Amino acid sequence: MKPPTRNAPEAAHVPPRKQQAELQRQLVIERDRAIRLREDLEHARKDLAALYAAAQRAGLTGTSDFDGRRTIPTAVQELDLGPYFQQVQANYLPFANPFHHYQQLVTQLESNSRVTLVPCCELMSGESSGVRVSLRHDIDADPVTAIRMARFLASRGICGSFYLLHTAIYYGRMFGTLFVRHRELPRWVEALIVAGAEIGLHNDALGAHNLLGVDGPHAMAQEITWLRELGAQIKGTVGHNSAPVYVAENSEVFSGRILWDQSDPIRRRLPLGTLSEAALGLSYEGTFASPRRIVDSQAASLFAADLAHANIRDPQWMRTYLTSNPCCDWSVDLQLWVVGQEHWVAGGRFGRDAYFRDRLALADLPSVIADMPDRSRCVVVLHPEYFRA
């Protein structure tokens, strides 16, 4: 009787020669890319070292602002955002709500029979018998909480709109003449895509122009292209900040969106009207700012020059900003902002009538919806930083 034998181990799978050759070719390509990336980073490091050396020879320990006053630059380790998020936590602690505050907001809106929730790209199209509402998430500082929000919306079958700020530290940093995106950024974008969120860019072209010394509109257009390469379907942008920060709205970098004349010397130096939304494949601008029918350029310039009073927690300034802004009209009927702990502001116009309510709590928001006429459009402006407590 023949003794039992162990089963022979399965032969390792060996790809055909043609496949092996293709894999080898791909490996050579990836090695070449890695070498070029390492060379680019080395050039950027040398550029930065030369810049610091020149500053030291000139007797400077930091940079200077437009008035020549010395400022100390903020330093972060590019591949470690731990200290950055700690600073975000400290900065927003006085204003942040618990995350369940956001969940309750969504539940309120979803359960209101008058409300139709749509992404920002659909807010101005289509008709609803009640109120069309978009949840606009401006990701100024906290992409992690933004992803948590997107996942919660996905669990409820709701599409929110999320806008990544391309000048934020979490997004990337300049090294000499090279802009380096943070290594976690593609993963965050992928998480938003998987959650079914609408993704757009939080347009800070004027900030890039003024603060980074680069071609701001071109830099923004470059990021739109890059995000699309990751699979994001970018249909719109949302201007970052308000007119008093740059004496212009960021939306004004698009042709056809200049809000008032260029007589102000600061506005003349800005790259306004230089981009075509159509050429970039964009269909809307999510601040929904539009030129006023009758423009008082002097009033607009005075409002835009008053940075000292531009504060979203100042009721008087917010009333002007939302209901009688001399720089622009709003295409939406109402804006609902969260600006602090249990602190909401609602403002807009229904026809000729101004509407403004401050110091609202979450429990007050259904009464705001009740005040809105049928076929009204409302954008809820949310910053993830306010829901990280």
C-alpha positions in Angstrom: 0.0 0.0 0.0 1.4 3.3 -1.0 2.0 5.6 2.0 0.0 8.8 2.0 1.8 11.9 0.7 1.3 15.5 1.6 -0.2 17.7 -1.1 2.5 19.4 -3.0 2.6 23.2 -2.3 1.0 25.3 -5.0 3.4 26.9 -7.4 3.8 30.6 -7.0 2.0 32.5 -9.7 4.5 33.8 -12.2 3.3 36.6 -14.5 3.9 36.0 -18.2 7.1 37.6 -19.6 5.1 40.3 -21.3 3.5 41.3 -18.0 6.8 41.1 -16.2 8.3 43.5 -18.8 5.4 45.9 -18.3 5.8 45.8 -14.5 9.5 46.5 -14.9 8.8 49.4 -17.1 6.3 50.9 -14.6 8.8 50.4 -11.8 11.5 52.4 -13.8 8.9 55.2 -14.4 8.0 55.4 -10.7 11.7 55.5 -9.7 12.3 58.3 -12.2 9.4 60.3 -10.8 10.7 59.8 -7.3 14.1 61.1 -8.4 12.6 64.2 -10.1 10.5 64.9 -7.0 13.5 64.7 -4.7 15.4 67.0 -7.0 12.5 69.5 -7.0 12.3 69.5 -3.2 16.1 70.0 -3.0 15.9 73.0 -5.3 13.1 74.4 -3.2 15.2 73.9 0.0 18.1 75.7 -1.6 15.8 78.6 -2.7 14.5 78.9 0.8 18.0 78.8 2.3 19.1 81.5 -0.1 16.1 83.6 0.9 16.8 83.3 4.6 20.5 84.1 4.0 19.6 87.2 2.1 17.2 88.3 4.9 20.0 87.8 7.5 22.4 89.8 5.4 19.8 92.6 5.3 19.5 92.4 9.1 15.9 91.0 9.0 14.7 88.4 11.4 11.3 88.0 9.8 9.2 89.6 7.1 7.5 93.0 6.8 3.9 93.9 6.2 2.7 96.6 3.8 3.5 99.3 6.4 7.0 98.2 6.9 6.4 96.8 10.4 8.3 93.7 11.2 6.4 90.5 11.7 7.5 87.1 12.9 6.5 84.4 10.4 4.5 81.4 11.7 6.5 78.2 11.4 5.1 74.7 11.1 6.6 71.4 10.2 5.1 70.6 6.8 4.6 66.9 7.4 3.3 67.2 11.0 0.0 69.0 11.4 -0.3 68.1 15.1 0.7 71.5 16.3 -1.6 73.2 13.7 -4.7 71.3 14.9 -3.8 72.1 18.5 -3.8 75.7 17.6 -7.1 75.4 15.7 -8.6 73.8 18.9 -7.3 76.7 21.0 -8.5 79.4 18.6 -12.0 78.1 18.2 -12.7 76.8 21.7 -14.6 79.9 22.7 -16.9 79.6 19.7 -17.3 75.9 19.0 -20.5 73.8 19.5 -20.6 70.1 20.1 -20.9 68.0 17.0 -24.5 66.9 17.9 -25.4 70.6 17.4 -24.8 70.0 13.7 -26.7 66.8 13.7 -29.7 68.5 15.3 -29.6 71.2 12.7 -29.7 68.7 9.9 -32.5 66.8 11.5 -34.5 70.0 11.9 -34.1 70.9 8.3 -34.7 67.4 7.0 -37.9 67.0 9.0 -39.4 70.4 8.0 -42.0 69.8 5.3 -41.3 73.2 3.7 -37.6 72.6 3.2 -36.0 71.0 0.2 -32.3 70.3 0.8 -30.1 70.7 -2.3 -26.3 71.2 -2.9 -25.2 74.7 -3.8 -24.8 73.8 -7.4 -28.6 73.3 -7.6 -29.8 76.1 -5.3 -30.6 78.6 -8.0 -32.0 76.1 -10.5 -35.4 74.3 -10.3 -38.4 75.3 -8.3 -39.8 74.1 -5.0 -43.2 75.1 -3.5 -41.6 75.7 -0.1 -38.0 76.8 0.7 -34.8 75.5 -1.1 -31.9 75.3 1.3 -28.2 74.5 0.7 -25.7 73.5 3.4 -22.5 75.3 2.5 -19.4 74.2 4.4 -16.5 76.6 4.1 -13.4 74.6 5.3 -11.3 77.4 6.6 -9.3 75.4 9.1 -10.7 71.9 9.9 -11.0 69.3 7.2 -11.2 66.5 9.7 -14.5 67.7 11.2 -15.7 68.5 7.6 -15.3 64.9 6.7 -17.2 63.9 9.8 -20.0 66.2 8.7 -20.0 64.8 5.1 -20.3 61.3 6.5 -23.2 62.2 8.7 -25.0 63.7 5.7 -24.3 60.6 3.7 -25.9 58.5 6.4 -29.1 60.6 5.9 -28.9 60.6 2.1 -28.2 64.3 1.9 -25.6 66.0 -0.3 -23.9 69.0 1.3 -21.4 71.3 -0.4 -17.8 71.5 0.9 -15.2 74.1 -0.1 -11.4 73.5 0.5 -9.3 76.6 1.2 -6.2 76.4 -1.0 -4.3 79.0 1.1 -4.9 77.2 4.4 -2.0 75.5 6.2 -3.8 72.2 6.2 -4.0 72.4 2.3 -0.3 73.2 1.6 2.6 75.6 2.0 5.0 77.5 -0.2 8.7 76.4 -0.1 10.6 79.0 -2.0 8.9 79.1 -5.4 7.4 75.6 -5.0 3.9 75.0 -3.6 3.7 71.7 -1.7 0.3 70.2 -0.9 0.0 68.4 2.4 0.4 64.7 2.1 -3.0 64.0 3.8 -4.9 66.3 1.4 -5.6 63.6 -1.3 -7.0 61.3 1.4 -9.3 64.0 2.7 -10.5 64.8 -0.8 -11.2 61.1 -1.4 -13.2 60.8 1.9 -15.4 63.7 0.8 -15.9 62.1 -2.7 -16.8 58.7 -1.1 -19.3 60.5 1.2 -21.1 61.8 -1.9 -20.4 65.5 -1.1 -20.3 68.3 -3.6 -16.7 69.6 -3.6 -15.6 73.0 -4.6 -12.7 75.4 -4.0 -12.8 78.1 -1.3 -11.5 80.8 -3.5 -8.7 82.9 -2.0 -7.0 84.1 -5.2 -6.6 87.6 -3.7 -5.0 86.2 -0.6 -2.6 84.1 -2.7 -1.8 87.3 -4.7 -1.3 89.6 -1.7 0.2 87.2 0.9 2.1 84.6 -1.1 3.3 86.8 -3.9 2.1 84.4 -6.6 -0.4 84.7 -9.5 -3.4 84.1 -7.3 -6.0 83.5 -10.1 -3.7 81.1 -11.9 -2.9 79.3 -8.6 -6.6 78.8 -7.9 -7.2 77.5 -11.4 -4.4 75.1 -11.0 -6.0 73.7 -7.8 -9.3 73.2 -9.6 -7.5 71.1 -12.2 -5.7 69.1 -9.5 -8.9 68.4 -7.6 -10.5 67.2 -10.7 -7.6 64.8 -11.4 -8.4 63.2 -8.0 -12.0 62.6 -9.2 -13.8 65.6 -7.7 -16.4 67.1 -9.9 -15.8 70.8 -9.3 -18.8 72.9 -10.4 -18.3 76.1 -8.4 -16.2 78.1 -6.0 -17.0 80.2 -2.9 -15.1 83.4 -2.3 -13.2 83.4 1.0 -13.4 86.4 3.4 -15.4 89.6 2.7 -14.7 92.8 0.9 -13.0 94.7 3.8 -10.2 92.1 3.9 -8.8 92.9 0.4 -11.0 95.9 -0.6 -12.6 93.4 -3.0 -14.5 90.2 -3.0 -12.5 87.1 -4.1 -15.4 86.3 -6.5 -14.3 89.4 -8.5 -11.3 87.6 -10.0 -13.9 86.2 -12.5 -14.9 88.3 -15.5 -18.4 89.5 -15.2 -18.4 89.5 -11.4 -16.7 92.9 -10.7 -19.0 94.5 -8.2 -18.0 98.2 -8.4 -15.6 100.4 -10.3 -11.8 100.3 -10.1 -11.2 103.9 -9.0 -9.8 102.8 -5.6 -5.9 102.6 -6.0 -5.8 99.2 -4.1 -8.5 97.7 -6.3 -6.6 98.8 -9.4 -3.6 96.7 -8.3 -5.7 93.5 -7.8 -6.1 90.9 -10.5 -9.9 91.4 -10.9 -11.8 90.0 -13.9 -8.9 87.9 -15.1 -10.6 84.4 -15.1 -13.4 82.9 -17.1 -15.7 80.7 -15.2 -16.9 79.1 -18.4 -13.4 78.3 -19.5 -12.8 76.6 -16.1 -16.0 74.6 -16.4 -17.6 76.4 -13.5 -21.4 77.0 -13.4 -21.9 79.1 -10.2 -20.2 81.1 -7.5 -21.4 80.1 -4.0 -21.4 83.4 -2.1 -24.2 84.3 -4.5 -22.9 87.9 -4.6 -24.1 89.9 -7.6 -23.6 93.5 -8.8 -26.1 96.0 -7.4 -28.5 97.6 -9.8 -27.5 101.1 -8.7 -24.0 101.2 -7.4 -22.8 103.8 -5.0 -19.0 103.4 -5.5 -18.1 105.8 -2.7 -20.3 103.9 -0.2 -18.9 100.6 -1.4 -15.3 101.8 -1.1 -16.0 103.1 2.4 -17.5 99.8 3.6 -14.7 97.8 2.0 -12.1 100.0 3.7 -13.5 99.6 7.2 -11.7 96.4 8.2 -11.7 97.5 11.9 -15.5 96.9 12.2 -15.8 93.9 9.9 -16.8 91.2 12.5 -19.4 88.5 11.9 -20.3 88.6 15.7 -21.1 92.4 15.5 -24.9 92.6 14.9 -24.7 96.1 13.3 -22.0 95.0 10.8 -23.8 91.8 10.0 -27.1 93.6 9.4 -25.4 95.8 6.9 -23.4 92.9 5.3 -26.5 90.7 4.8 -29.3 93.1 4.2 -28.0 96.4 2.7 -24.4 95.6 1.6 -23.2 98.6 -0.5 -20.7 96.4 -2.3 -23.2 93.8 -3.7 -26.6 92.3 -3.8 -27.3 88.7 -3.0 -28.9 86.3 -5.4 -30.3 84.2 -2.5 -33.1 85.5 -0.3 -31.6 84.6 3.0 -28.3 83.6 4.6 -28.1 81.7 7.9 -24.7 81.8 9.6 -23.5 80.1 12.8 -21.0 82.5 14.4 -20.4 81.0 17.9 -21.7 78.8 20.6 -25.5 78.7 20.2 -25.2 81.9 18.2 -26.9 82.0 14.8 -27.5 85.0 12.6 -30.2 85.2 9.8 -30.2 88.0 7.3 -31.4 88.8 3.8 -34.2 90.4 1.8 -37.7 89.2 0.8 -38.5 91.5 -2.1 -38.0 95.1 -0.8 -38.2 94.0 2.9 -35.1 93.6 4.9 -35.0 90.6 7.3 -32.5 90.3 10.1 -32.4 88.3 13.4 -29.4 88.0 15.7 -28.5 85.9 18.7 -30.6 83.0 17.6 -30.4 79.6 19.2 -30.8 76.3 17.3 -34.4 76.1 18.7 -35.2 79.4 17.0 -34.3 78.3 13.4 -37.7 76.7 12.6 -39.3 80.1 13.1 -36.8 81.6 10.6 -37.9 79.0 8.0 -41.5 79.8 8.9 -40.9 83.5 8.1 -39.6 82.8 4.6 -42.1 83.1 1.7 -42.7 80.2 -0.6 -40.1 79.7 -3.4 -37.4 81.4 -1.3 -33.8 80.3 -1.4 -31.5 80.1 1.6 -27.9 79.2 2.1 -26.7 78.0 5.5 -23.1 79.0 6.0 -21.2 76.6 8.1 -17.6 76.5 9.2 -16.6 73.0 10.5 -14.4 74.7 13.2 -17.6 75.7 15.0 -18.7 72.1 15.5 -15.5 70.5 16.9 -16.2 70.9 20.6 
